[in-house]
Amino acid sequence: MTEKRWYDTTRWRRAVKTFLADPDNALCALCQKIGRDTPATIVDHKQPHKGDYDLFWNQENWQGVCAPCHSAAKRMQEIHGYSQAADLDGLPVDPGHPWNQKEK
C-alpha cells in the first residue's frame, strides 16, 4: 500500500478522530505558538514521513493543526526549512529561523 493510501484507511480516520478528541491535541499547535487558540482539524506529521510507515503511524510525530496552518504555514515551513510564524511582537518563534540564528 502506498503512503497516499494510508490517509484513506479506516485506521487513519479513527486515529485522527481519537487524536483530535484528546484535549492536549484539540488546539492548533502552530497557532498556539503565536498566542492564538484555534481548533485543530487536521493531524499533521511534525517531521515529514516521506513514505516511512513507522514514522507515519508514530503519534509522537503528530500534531493537531487548523486547515489554514496546514495548507499555508506548514507548507512554507517544509519549503524553507523553518517556520515563518511570528509572536505577538513580530519576532520569529522558530529557533531555526534565520533571524534567530544571528549572533547577538
Backbone atoms as SQL, in Angstrom:
CREATE TABLE atoms (id INTEGER PRIMARY KEY, chain TEXT, resi INTEGER, resn TEXT, atom TEXT, x REAL, y REAL, z REAL);
INSERT INTO atoms VALUES
  (1, 'A', 1, 'MET', 'N', 0.856, -1.191, 0.000),
  (2, 'A', 1, 'MET', 'CA', 0.000, 0.000, 0.000),
  (3, 'A', 1, 'MET', 'C', 0.890, 1.239, 0.000),
  (4, 'A', 2, 'THR', 'N', 0.563, 2.202, -0.826),
  (5, 'A', 2, 'THR', 'CA', 1.355, 3.429, -0.898),
  (6, 'A', 2, 'THR', 'C', 0.984, 4.372, 0.234),
  (7, 'A', 3, 'GLU', 'N', 1.898, 5.302, 0.511),
  (8, 'A', 3, 'GLU', 'CA', 1.671, 6.240, 1.601),
  (9, 'A', 3, 'GLU', 'C', 0.396, 7.059, 1.400),
  (10, 'A', 4, 'LYS', 'N', 0.072, 7.418, 0.159),
  (11, 'A', 4, 'LYS', 'CA', -1.144, 8.188, -0.101),
  (12, 'A', 4, 'LYS', 'C', -2.372, 7.418, 0.367),
  (13, 'A', 5, 'ARG', 'N', -2.346, 6.123, 0.189),
  (14, 'A', 5, 'ARG', 'CA', -3.494, 5.311, 0.597),
  (15, 'A', 5, 'ARG', 'C', -3.610, 5.173, 2.113),
  (16, 'A', 6, 'TRP', 'N', -2.522, 5.375, 2.839),
  (17, 'A', 6, 'TRP', 'CA', -2.605, 5.307, 4.304),
  (18, 'A', 6, 'TRP', 'C', -3.603, 6.334, 4.816),
  (19, 'A', 7, 'TYR', 'N', -3.666, 7.488, 4.154),
  (20, 'A', 7, 'TYR', 'CA', -4.608, 8.530, 4.569),
  (21, 'A', 7, 'TYR', 'C', -6.054, 8.150, 4.273),
  (22, 'A', 8, 'ASP', 'N', -6.265, 7.191, 3.397),
  (23, 'A', 8, 'ASP', 'CA', -7.615, 6.786, 3.007),
  (24, 'A', 8, 'ASP', 'C', -8.149, 5.598, 3.808),
  (25, 'A', 9, 'THR', 'N', -7.403, 5.137, 4.794),
  (26, 'A', 9, 'THR', 'CA', -7.812, 3.947, 5.533),
  (27, 'A', 9, 'THR', 'C', -8.740, 4.287, 6.700),
  (28, 'A', 10, 'THR', 'N', -9.515, 3.310, 7.077),
  (29, 'A', 10, 'THR', 'CA', -10.359, 3.443, 8.262),
  (30, 'A', 10, 'THR', 'C', -9.489, 3.644, 9.491),
  (31, 'A', 11, 'ARG', 'N', -8.356, 2.953, 9.525),
  (32, 'A', 11, 'ARG', 'CA', -7.429, 3.087, 10.664),
  (33, 'A', 11, 'ARG', 'C', -7.012, 4.537, 10.833),
  (34, 'A', 12, 'TRP', 'N', -6.647, 5.225, 9.743),
  (35, 'A', 12, 'TRP', 'CA', -6.220, 6.624, 9.828),
  (36, 'A', 12, 'TRP', 'C', -7.358, 7.519, 10.286),
  (37, 'A', 13, 'ARG', 'N', -8.536, 7.331, 9.706),
  (38, 'A', 13, 'ARG', 'CA', -9.683, 8.172, 10.083),
  (39, 'A', 13, 'ARG', 'C', -10.009, 8.023, 11.572),
  (40, 'A', 14, 'ARG', 'N', -9.957, 6.809, 12.081),
  (41, 'A', 14, 'ARG', 'CA', -10.209, 6.576, 13.506),
  (42, 'A', 14, 'ARG', 'C', -9.115, 7.201, 14.361),
  (43, 'A', 15, 'ALA', 'N', -7.870, 7.042, 13.922),
  (44, 'A', 15, 'ALA', 'CA', -6.735, 7.589, 14.674),
  (45, 'A', 15, 'ALA', 'C', -6.825, 9.110, 14.752),
  (46, 'A', 16, 'VAL', 'N', -7.198, 9.753, 13.643),
  (47, 'A', 16, 'VAL', 'CA', -7.343, 11.203, 13.614),
  (48, 'A', 16, 'VAL', 'C', -8.433, 11.644, 14.589),
  (49, 'A', 17, 'LYS', 'N', -9.563, 10.986, 14.526),
  (50, 'A', 17, 'LYS', 'CA', -10.691, 11.334, 15.398),
  (51, 'A', 17, 'LYS', 'C', -10.301, 11.210, 16.872),
  (52, 'A', 18, 'THR', 'N', -9.641, 10.120, 17.211),
  (53, 'A', 18, 'THR', 'CA', -9.213, 9.889, 18.589),
  (54, 'A', 18, 'THR', 'C', -8.158, 10.913, 19.015),
  (55, 'A', 19, 'PHE', 'N', -7.187, 11.154, 18.145),
  (56, 'A', 19, 'PHE', 'CA', -6.102, 12.084, 18.455),
  (57, 'A', 19, 'PHE', 'C', -6.633, 13.494, 18.706),
  (58, 'A', 20, 'LEU', 'N', -7.502, 13.980, 17.832),
  (59, 'A', 20, 'LEU', 'CA', -8.018, 15.344, 17.966),
  (60, 'A', 20, 'LEU', 'C', -9.029, 15.487, 19.103),
  (61, 'A', 21, 'ALA', 'N', -9.612, 14.373, 19.544),
  (62, 'A', 21, 'ALA', 'CA', -10.553, 14.412, 20.668),
  (63, 'A', 21, 'ALA', 'C', -9.830, 14.590, 22.001),
  (64, 'A', 22, 'ASP', 'N', -8.551, 14.275, 22.039),
  (65, 'A', 22, 'ASP', 'CA', -7.750, 14.443, 23.251),
  (66, 'A', 22, 'ASP', 'C', -7.549, 15.946, 23.490),
  (67, 'A', 23, 'PRO', 'N', -7.891, 16.449, 24.676),
  (68, 'A', 23, 'PRO', 'CA', -7.743, 17.883, 24.949),
  (69, 'A', 23, 'PRO', 'C', -6.323, 18.412, 24.708),
  (70, 'A', 24, 'ASP', 'N', -5.315, 17.570, 24.846),
  (71, 'A', 24, 'ASP', 'CA', -3.938, 18.000, 24.602),
  (72, 'A', 24, 'ASP', 'C', -3.664, 18.267, 23.127),
  (73, 'A', 25, 'ASN', 'N', -4.515, 17.761, 22.253),
  (74, 'A', 25, 'ASN', 'CA', -4.309, 17.905, 20.809),
  (75, 'A', 25, 'ASN', 'C', -5.426, 18.684, 20.118),
  (76, 'A', 26, 'ALA', 'N', -6.359, 19.204, 20.890),
  (77, 'A', 26, 'ALA', 'CA', -7.562, 19.817, 20.332),
  (78, 'A', 26, 'ALA', 'C', -7.326, 21.187, 19.689),
  (79, 'A', 27, 'LEU', 'N', -6.225, 21.857, 20.066),
  (80, 'A', 27, 'LEU', 'CA', -5.946, 23.179, 19.504),
  (81, 'A', 27, 'LEU', 'C', -4.770, 23.111, 18.551),
  (82, 'A', 28, 'CYS', 'N', -4.778, 23.984, 17.560),
  (83, 'A', 28, 'CYS', 'CA', -3.712, 24.037, 16.562),
  (84, 'A', 28, 'CYS', 'C', -2.379, 24.355, 17.241),
  (85, 'A', 29, 'ALA', 'N', -1.423, 23.440, 17.087),
  (86, 'A', 29, 'ALA', 'CA', -0.107, 23.612, 17.702),
  (87, 'A', 29, 'ALA', 'C', 0.620, 24.831, 17.148),
  (88, 'A', 30, 'LEU', 'N', 0.432, 25.140, 15.869),
  (89, 'A', 30, 'LEU', 'CA', 1.124, 26.277, 15.258),
  (90, 'A', 30, 'LEU', 'C', 0.503, 27.605, 15.698),
  (91, 'A', 31, 'CYS', 'N', -0.814, 27.661, 15.788),
  (92, 'A', 31, 'CYS', 'CA', -1.477, 28.881, 16.268),
  (93, 'A', 31, 'CYS', 'C', -1.122, 29.155, 17.728),
  (94, 'A', 32, 'GLN', 'N', -1.018, 28.108, 18.527),
  (95, 'A', 32, 'GLN', 'CA', -0.686, 28.291, 19.937),
  (96, 'A', 32, 'GLN', 'C', 0.684, 28.940, 20.104),
  (97, 'A', 33, 'LYS', 'N', 1.598, 28.666, 19.201),
  (98, 'A', 33, 'LYS', 'CA', 2.938, 29.258, 19.283),
  (99, 'A', 33, 'LYS', 'C', 2.908, 30.768, 19.127),
  (100, 'A', 34, 'ILE', 'N', 1.858, 31.280, 18.497),
  (101, 'A', 34, 'ILE', 'CA', 1.755, 32.728, 18.309),
  (102, 'A', 34, 'ILE', 'C', 0.627, 33.334, 19.141),
  (103, 'A', 35, 'GLY', 'N', 0.181, 32.581, 20.143),
  (104, 'A', 35, 'GLY', 'CA', -0.784, 33.114, 21.096),
  (105, 'A', 35, 'GLY', 'C', -2.240, 33.032, 20.703),
  (106, 'A', 36, 'ARG', 'N', -2.580, 32.187, 19.728),
  (107, 'A', 36, 'ARG', 'CA', -3.983, 32.028, 19.320),
  (108, 'A', 36, 'ARG', 'C', -4.483, 30.645, 19.699),
  (109, 'A', 37, 'ASP', 'N', -5.727, 30.559, 20.080),
  (110, 'A', 37, 'ASP', 'CA', -6.378, 29.278, 20.355),
  (111, 'A', 37, 'ASP', 'C', -7.355, 28.987, 19.222),
  (112, 'A', 38, 'THR', 'N', -6.941, 28.120, 18.313),
  (113, 'A', 38, 'THR', 'CA', -7.739, 27.752, 17.147),
  (114, 'A', 38, 'THR', 'C', -7.940, 26.243, 17.180),
  (115, 'A', 39, 'PRO', 'N', -9.166, 25.770, 16.990),
  (116, 'A', 39, 'PRO', 'CA', -9.390, 24.317, 16.989),
  (117, 'A', 39, 'PRO', 'C', -8.584, 23.623, 15.893),
  (118, 'A', 40, 'ALA', 'N', -7.995, 22.502, 16.253),
  (119, 'A', 40, 'ALA', 'CA', -7.268, 21.683, 15.277),
  (120, 'A', 40, 'ALA', 'C', -8.276, 20.808, 14.537),
  (121, 'A', 41, 'THR', 'N', -8.098, 20.711, 13.237),
  (122, 'A', 41, 'THR', 'CA', -8.997, 19.891, 12.418),
  (123, 'A', 41, 'THR', 'C', -8.242, 18.850, 11.597),
  (124, 'A', 42, 'ILE', 'N', -6.908, 18.940, 11.613),
  (125, 'A', 42, 'ILE', 'CA', -6.063, 18.057, 10.810),
  (126, 'A', 42, 'ILE', 'C', -4.937, 17.519, 11.679),
  (127, 'A', 43, 'VAL', 'N', -4.584, 16.260, 11.472),
  (128, 'A', 43, 'VAL', 'CA', -3.403, 15.705, 12.125),
  (129, 'A', 43, 'VAL', 'C', -2.241, 15.845, 11.144),
  (130, 'A', 44, 'ASP', 'N', -1.230, 16.551, 11.595),
  (131, 'A', 44, 'ASP', 'CA', -0.055, 16.843, 10.772),
  (132, 'A', 44, 'ASP', 'C', 1.140, 16.055, 11.305),
  (133, 'A', 45, 'HIS', 'N', 2.000, 15.644, 10.403),
  (134, 'A', 45, 'HIS', 'CA', 3.250, 14.987, 10.788),
  (135, 'A', 45, 'HIS', 'C', 4.299, 16.074, 10.999),
  (136, 'A', 46, 'LYS', 'N', 4.798, 16.206, 12.216),
  (137, 'A', 46, 'LYS', 'CA', 5.799, 17.234, 12.527),
  (138, 'A', 46, 'LYS', 'C', 7.009, 17.084, 11.625),
  (139, 'A', 47, 'GLN', 'N', 7.496, 15.877, 11.539),
  (140, 'A', 47, 'GLN', 'CA', 8.600, 15.562, 10.631),
  (141, 'A', 47, 'GLN', 'C', 7.993, 14.826, 9.452),
  (142, 'A', 48, 'PRO', 'N', 8.188, 15.292, 8.229),
  (143, 'A', 48, 'PRO', 'CA', 7.610, 14.585, 7.087),
  (144, 'A', 48, 'PRO', 'C', 8.037, 13.117, 7.069),
  (145, 'A', 49, 'HIS', 'N', 7.065, 12.236, 6.882),
  (146, 'A', 49, 'HIS', 'CA', 7.356, 10.795, 6.950),
  (147, 'A', 49, 'HIS', 'C', 7.986, 10.273, 5.665),
  (148, 'A', 50, 'LYS', 'N', 7.763, 10.939, 4.550),
  (149, 'A', 50, 'LYS', 'CA', 8.348, 10.572, 3.252),
  (150, 'A', 50, 'LYS', 'C', 8.230, 9.075, 2.952),
  (151, 'A', 51, 'GLY', 'N', 7.079, 8.519, 3.261),
  (152, 'A', 51, 'GLY', 'CA', 6.828, 7.121, 2.943),
  (153, 'A', 51, 'GLY', 'C', 7.286, 6.127, 3.993),
  (154, 'A', 52, 'ASP', 'N', 7.831, 6.603, 5.096),
  (155, 'A', 52, 'ASP', 'CA', 8.277, 5.727, 6.183),
  (156, 'A', 52, 'ASP', 'C', 7.054, 5.310, 7.006),
  (157, 'A', 53, 'TYR', 'N', 6.687, 4.059, 6.914),
  (158, 'A', 53, 'TYR', 'CA', 5.486, 3.533, 7.568),
  (159, 'A', 53, 'TYR', 'C', 5.512, 3.775, 9.079),
  (160, 'A', 54, 'ASP', 'N', 6.637, 3.471, 9.711),
  (161, 'A', 54, 'ASP', 'CA', 6.717, 3.620, 11.166),
  (162, 'A', 54, 'ASP', 'C', 6.593, 5.081, 11.589),
  (163, 'A', 55, 'LEU', 'N', 7.226, 5.981, 10.843),
  (164, 'A', 55, 'LEU', 'CA', 7.134, 7.403, 11.163),
  (165, 'A', 55, 'LEU', 'C', 5.723, 7.928, 10.896),
  (166, 'A', 56, 'PHE', 'N', 5.080, 7.418, 9.872),
  (167, 'A', 56, 'PHE', 'CA', 3.702, 7.813, 9.559),
  (168, 'A', 56, 'PHE', 'C', 2.773, 7.534, 10.749),
  (169, 'A', 57, 'TRP', 'N', 2.899, 6.360, 11.344),
  (170, 'A', 57, 'TRP', 'CA', 1.994, 5.950, 12.415),
  (171, 'A', 57, 'TRP', 'C', 2.479, 6.325, 13.809),
  (172, 'A', 58, 'ASN', 'N', 3.646, 6.899, 13.940),
  (173, 'A', 58, 'ASN', 'CA', 4.197, 7.277, 15.236),
  (174, 'A', 58, 'ASN', 'C', 3.493, 8.536, 15.754),
  (175, 'A', 59, 'GLN', 'N', 2.666, 8.378, 16.769),
  (176, 'A', 59, 'GLN', 'CA', 1.888, 9.510, 17.281),
  (177, 'A', 59, 'GLN', 'C', 2.755, 10.574, 17.940),
  (178, 'A', 60, 'GLU', 'N', 3.978, 10.251, 18.305),
  (179, 'A', 60, 'GLU', 'CA', 4.898, 11.265, 18.832),
  (180, 'A', 60, 'GLU', 'C', 5.262, 12.263, 17.730),
  (181, 'A', 61, 'ASN', 'N', 5.054, 11.874, 16.488),
  (182, 'A', 61, 'ASN', 'CA', 5.350, 12.715, 15.333),
  (183, 'A', 61, 'ASN', 'C', 4.111, 13.468, 14.838),
  (184, 'A', 62, 'TRP', 'N', 3.017, 13.381, 15.553),
  (185, 'A', 62, 'TRP', 'CA', 1.769, 14.015, 15.140),
  (186, 'A', 62, 'TRP', 'C', 1.537, 15.291, 15.938),
  (187, 'A', 63, 'GLN', 'N', 0.832, 16.219, 15.305),
  (188, 'A', 63, 'GLN', 'CA', 0.346, 17.407, 15.996),
  (189, 'A', 63, 'GLN', 'C', -0.965, 17.828, 15.347),
  (190, 'A', 64, 'GLY', 'N', -1.838, 18.368, 16.148),
  (191, 'A', 64, 'GLY', 'CA', -3.085, 18.891, 15.617),
  (192, 'A', 64, 'GLY', 'C', -2.854, 20.291, 15.069),
  (193, 'A', 65, 'VAL', 'N', -3.376, 20.558, 13.870),
  (194, 'A', 65, 'VAL', 'CA', -3.269, 21.891, 13.273),
  (195, 'A', 65, 'VAL', 'C', -4.601, 22.267, 12.636),
  (196, 'A', 66, 'CYS', 'N', -4.809, 23.549, 12.447),
  (197, 'A', 66, 'CYS', 'CA', -6.000, 24.023, 11.736),
  (198, 'A', 66, 'CYS', 'C', -5.723, 23.953, 10.236),
  (199, 'A', 67, 'ALA', 'N', -6.763, 24.000, 9.441),
  (200, 'A', 67, 'ALA', 'CA', -6.609, 23.899, 7.983),
  (201, 'A', 67, 'ALA', 'C', -5.750, 25.026, 7.400),
  (202, 'A', 68, 'PRO', 'N', -5.947, 26.301, 7.810),
  (203, 'A', 68, 'PRO', 'CA', -5.095, 27.354, 7.242),
  (204, 'A', 68, 'PRO', 'C', -3.606, 27.142, 7.531),
  (205, 'A', 69, 'CYS', 'N', -3.276, 26.707, 8.739),
  (206, 'A', 69, 'CYS', 'CA', -1.864, 26.463, 9.064),
  (207, 'A', 69, 'CYS', 'C', -1.326, 25.283, 8.265),
  (208, 'A', 70, 'HIS', 'N', -2.143, 24.257, 8.105),
  (209, 'A', 70, 'HIS', 'CA', -1.668, 23.080, 7.383),
  (210, 'A', 70, 'HIS', 'C', -1.409, 23.389, 5.917),
  (211, 'A', 71, 'SER', 'N', -2.279, 24.171, 5.309),
  (212, 'A', 71, 'SER', 'CA', -2.133, 24.416, 3.878),
  (213, 'A', 71, 'SER', 'C', -1.210, 25.590, 3.558),
  (214, 'A', 72, 'ALA', 'N', -0.930, 26.441, 4.520),
  (215, 'A', 72, 'ALA', 'CA', -0.078, 27.604, 4.237),
  (216, 'A', 72, 'ALA', 'C', 1.198, 27.589, 5.071),
  (217, 'A', 73, 'ALA', 'N', 1.063, 27.792, 6.369),
  (218, 'A', 73, 'ALA', 'CA', 2.243, 27.923, 7.227),
  (219, 'A', 73, 'ALA', 'C', 3.103, 26.666, 7.220),
  (220, 'A', 74, 'LYS', 'N', 2.494, 25.511, 7.339),
  (221, 'A', 74, 'LYS', 'CA', 3.254, 24.258, 7.360),
  (222, 'A', 74, 'LYS', 'C', 3.932, 24.019, 6.013),
  (223, 'A', 75, 'ARG', 'N', 3.250, 24.336, 4.952),
  (224, 'A', 75, 'ARG', 'CA', 3.820, 24.169, 3.602),
  (225, 'A', 75, 'ARG', 'C', 5.045, 25.063, 3.436),
  (226, 'A', 76, 'MET', 'N', 4.944, 26.308, 3.879),
  (227, 'A', 76, 'MET', 'CA', 6.082, 27.222, 3.798),
  (228, 'A', 76, 'MET', 'C', 7.244, 26.712, 4.646),
  (229, 'A', 77, 'GLN', 'N', 6.926, 26.151, 5.800),
  (230, 'A', 77, 'GLN', 'CA', 7.960, 25.608, 6.674),
  (231, 'A', 77, 'GLN', 'C', 8.692, 24.463, 5.978),
  (232, 'A', 78, 'GLU', 'N', 7.953, 23.606, 5.288),
  (233, 'A', 78, 'GLU', 'CA', 8.579, 22.488, 4.588),
  (234, 'A', 78, 'GLU', 'C', 9.435, 22.970, 3.419),
  (235, 'A', 79, 'ILE', 'N', 9.007, 24.023, 2.740),
  (236, 'A', 79, 'ILE', 'CA', 9.763, 24.560, 1.614),
  (237, 'A', 79, 'ILE', 'C', 11.058, 25.234, 2.084),
  (238, 'A', 80, 'HIS', 'N', 10.945, 26.081, 3.119),
  (239, 'A', 80, 'HIS', 'CA', 12.089, 26.873, 3.564),
  (240, 'A', 80, 'HIS', 'C', 12.939, 26.190, 4.637),
  (241, 'A', 81, 'GLY', 'N', 12.374, 25.220, 5.327),
  (242, 'A', 81, 'GLY', 'CA', 13.126, 24.539, 6.377),
  (243, 'A', 81, 'GLY', 'C', 12.944, 25.153, 7.751),
  (244, 'A', 82, 'TYR', 'N', 12.108, 26.165, 7.857),
  (245, 'A', 82, 'TYR', 'CA', 11.818, 26.793, 9.141),
  (246, 'A', 82, 'TYR', 'C', 10.456, 27.473, 9.052),
  (247, 'A', 83, 'SER', 'N', 9.852, 27.679, 10.215),
  (248, 'A', 83, 'SER', 'CA', 8.556, 28.345, 10.260),
  (249, 'A', 83, 'SER', 'C', 8.744, 29.852, 10.124),
  (250, 'A', 84, 'GLN', 'N', 7.820, 30.479, 9.425),
  (251, 'A', 84, 'GLN', 'CA', 7.843, 31.928, 9.294),
  (252, 'A', 84, 'GLN', 'C', 6.886, 32.593, 10.271),
  (253, 'A', 85, 'ALA', 'N', 6.307, 31.807, 11.176),
  (254, 'A', 85, 'ALA', 'CA', 5.369, 32.350, 12.158),
  (255, 'A', 85, 'ALA', 'C', 6.083, 33.296, 13.119),
  (256, 'A', 86, 'ALA', 'N', 5.341, 34.322, 13.532),
  (257, 'A', 86, 'ALA', 'CA', 5.886, 35.306, 14.466),
  (258, 'A', 86, 'ALA', 'C', 4.978, 35.419, 15.679),
  (259, 'A', 87, 'ASP', 'N', 5.575, 35.820, 16.812),
  (260, 'A', 87, 'ASP', 'CA', 4.781, 36.012, 18.018),
  (261, 'A', 87, 'ASP', 'C', 4.064, 37.361, 17.941),
  (262, 'A', 88, 'LEU', 'N', 3.391, 37.736, 19.005),
  (263, 'A', 88, 'LEU', 'CA', 2.617, 38.975, 19.000),
  (264, 'A', 88, 'LEU', 'C', 3.492, 40.219, 18.853),
  (265, 'A', 89, 'ASP', 'N', 4.794, 40.106, 19.149),
  (266, 'A', 89, 'ASP', 'CA', 5.727, 41.227, 18.983),
  (267, 'A', 89, 'ASP', 'C', 6.358, 41.247, 17.589),
  (268, 'A', 90, 'GLY', 'N', 6.001, 40.265, 16.753),
  (269, 'A', 90, 'GLY', 'CA', 6.533, 40.203, 15.403),
  (270, 'A', 90, 'GLY', 'C', 7.863, 39.469, 15.280),
  (271, 'A', 91, 'LEU', 'N', 8.296, 38.817, 16.352),
  (272, 'A', 91, 'LEU', 'CA', 9.559, 38.086, 16.329),
  (273, 'A', 91, 'LEU', 'C', 9.323, 36.633, 15.942),
  (274, 'A', 92, 'PRO', 'N', 10.190, 36.052, 15.130),
  (275, 'A', 92, 'PRO', 'CA', 10.021, 34.654, 14.715),
  (276, 'A', 92, 'PRO', 'C', 10.026, 33.709, 15.908),
  (277, 'A', 93, 'VAL', 'N', 9.114, 32.736, 15.903),
  (278, 'A', 93, 'VAL', 'CA', 9.021, 31.787, 17.011),
  (279, 'A', 93, 'VAL', 'C', 9.874, 30.545, 16.791),
  (280, 'A', 94, 'ASP', 'N', 10.265, 30.281, 15.572),
  (281, 'A', 94, 'ASP', 'CA', 11.052, 29.088, 15.256),
  (282, 'A', 94, 'ASP', 'C', 12.530, 29.357, 15.543),
  (283, 'A', 95, 'PRO', 'N', 13.151, 28.551, 16.433),
  (284, 'A', 95, 'PRO', 'CA', 14.578, 28.732, 16.702),
  (285, 'A', 95, 'PRO', 'C', 15.436, 28.560, 15.450),
  (286, 'A', 96, 'GLY', 'N', 14.925, 27.847, 14.448),
  (287, 'A', 96, 'GLY', 'CA', 15.659, 27.636, 13.212),
  (288, 'A', 96, 'GLY', 'C', 15.521, 28.762, 12.201),
  (289, 'A', 97, 'HIS', 'N', 14.698, 29.757, 12.494),
  (290, 'A', 97, 'HIS', 'CA', 14.514, 30.891, 11.594),
  (291, 'A', 97, 'HIS', 'C', 15.820, 31.674, 11.506),
  (292, 'A', 98, 'PRO', 'N', 16.212, 32.134, 10.312),
  (293, 'A', 98, 'PRO', 'CA', 17.480, 32.876, 10.167),
  (294, 'A', 98, 'PRO', 'C', 17.638, 34.043, 11.148),
  (295, 'A', 99, 'TRP', 'N', 16.539, 34.713, 11.473),
  (296, 'A', 99, 'TRP', 'CA', 16.618, 35.839, 12.425),
  (297, 'A', 99, 'TRP', 'C', 17.170, 35.363, 13.759),
  (298, 'A', 100, 'ASN', 'N', 16.767, 34.176, 14.176),
  (299, 'A', 100, 'ASN', 'CA', 17.205, 33.648, 15.469),
  (300, 'A', 100, 'ASN', 'C', 18.598, 33.013, 15.407),
  (301, 'A', 101, 'GLN', 'N', 19.164, 32.927, 14.211),
  (302, 'A', 101, 'GLN', 'CA', 20.495, 32.367, 14.051),
  (303, 'A', 101, 'GLN', 'C', 21.579, 33.440, 14.086),
  (304, 'A', 102, 'LYS', 'N', 21.167, 34.716, 14.022),
  (305, 'A', 102, 'LYS', 'CA', 22.128, 35.818, 14.018),
  (306, 'A', 102, 'LYS', 'C', 22.835, 35.904, 15.365),
  (307, 'A', 103, 'GLU', 'N', 24.087, 36.276, 15.320),
  (308, 'A', 103, 'GLU', 'CA', 24.827, 36.488, 16.559),
  (309, 'A', 103, 'GLU', 'C', 24.313, 37.768, 17.195),
  (310, 'A', 104, 'LYS', 'N', 24.198, 37.748, 18.484),
  (311, 'A', 104, 'LYS', 'CA', 23.671, 38.914, 19.192),
  (312, 'A', 104, 'LYS', 'C', 24.749, 39.590, 19.986);
